[in-house]
Amino acid sequence: MLLCIFNLSAFAIEYDSTRLDTVKKSRIKSTFLYTKIYRAAPYALPAVMAGYGFLSLENAVVENTDEHIHHEMMEKYRGFQTSLDDKLQYAPAVAVYTLNIIGVKSKNNFIDRSAMYLMSMALAGHTVDIIKKHSGKQRPAGDNFRSFPSGHTANAFAAAEFMRMEYKHISPWYGLAAYSVASATGTLRLMNNRHWFSDVVAGAGIGILSTKAAYIAYPWLKKTIIGKKDLNFIATPTLEGNTVGLYFAVPLK
């Protein structure tokens, strides 16, 4: 009888241990899944925004939404015209350098943040240019077929994410202010009758993703290429039309 009790006790301990291991494994899996989702979340929204824009090329619901918003805009702002959006698209980036000048230090030094900003602008600019050439979407005003996506909005949100990344360690208000300016840029593109709503949404998503990609790619480039002591290189910003680029010249030997 006593032996039976010991056997039952041993079984209970083993069962509890197995159950505990199962719970631990379940918690580990849940934590791993949560971490994956947490890390992917910042990329999910801009990806959805870009995807929404692409739907406008074939989806009747999105096209109808564009038409409705455009109609409402033209009723309120017909004849409206401003060049403020040309300047606002770069305002968050200018603010980053201005804040550094007056003593509010950003996350990265001048060279690193400049390289990442130029890289983000190059990614956004070339991505927008390629899509414009292949989408052939007509602008609301009907003057050309380079409506999708909005380059101004892509630049504005790339700059906004740049400011958020550089100052999020100090306060989220910097990012909020930058995104407000970027949103104003997109709104002005609609008011100026230069874009459809889906163009602006897609441009915003592309801009955000471009900066996020630059902040991932640059540290790797710096470590594997630029960081080599015996390597000479030249990094020069380029401007072709409305597209900003970053030219790297690296000797092979």
Secondary structure, 3 states (H helix, E strand, C coil): CHHHHHHHHHHHHHHHHHHHHHHHHHHHHHHHHHHHHHHHHHHHHHHHHHHHHHHCCCCHHHHHHHHHHHHHHHHHHCCCCCCHHHHHCCHHHHHHHHHHHCCCCCCCCHHHHHHHHHHHHHHHHHHHHHHHHHHCCCCCCCCCCCCCCCHHHHHHHHHHHHHHHHHCCCCHHHHHHHHHHHHHHHHHHHHCCCCCHHHHHHHHHHHHHHHHHHHHHHHHHHHHHHCCCCCCCEEEEEEECCEEEEEEECCCC
